[in-house]
Amino acid sequence: SDGNFLTAWGGGRLRDAHGIYVGPDDHIYVCNRDEHEVLKLTPEGRVALALGQRGRPSLQAPFNHPADVAVAPNGEIYVADGYGNSAIHRFSPEGKHLRSWGAPGAGRGQFTTPHGIWVDVRERVLVADRENNRVQLFSPEGDFYGEWADLYHPMDIYVDRAGTIYVTDQIPRITMYSADGRILARGRPVTLGAHGVWGDSRGNLYLAEVGVNQVTKLARRPLVAGA
């Protein structure tokens, strides 16, 4: 929690780790982007599950340079396949492919670089549709629920235990939303857009800043109405 280096693993298997999710059982899910696969790793770094065909990209099927991964409350795995494809893929906890949806474009259920993904306690699938400047919301079956379009190149999504939704974009800024999409607060805590965002149990946020190759910790403070 204080930023001291503990250990590293993945050398030789990970070519371009892009998008990471820590599950409730402390397993780590990561997109191995340039190998076209998604890995589930133990806390010690051992591969517990591999999704996709390593080294073999697929058109609108798992995977072609996947961007992000998330785990639903029921353990199902969702992948934003956003660099080579324009698709969302859903898997069982055991890795069985259940469903895919999406196509290139700017319409409902279409994507241009789906870059970040999260599944909240309502089982809504939130997707940062980067080049279309919006977050789209779906059911687990891919039914369109709505979109939040007041963003510029949204990069990543994080939802805390209280259901508050955080979205980073390339203004650069971070926006806090209520579960129903109301903007609670906005700020520009960093000078470059954060490529990724995560939080801890104390409410602190961690921003992955690619441009300056660092992680920035934002300490939680009470939200002041009208500030």
Summary of the structure (lengths in Angstrom):
residues: 227
radius of gyration: 16.5
end to end distance: 28.3
largest distance: 50.8
contacts: 724
relative contact order: 0.09
helix: 3%
strand: 42%
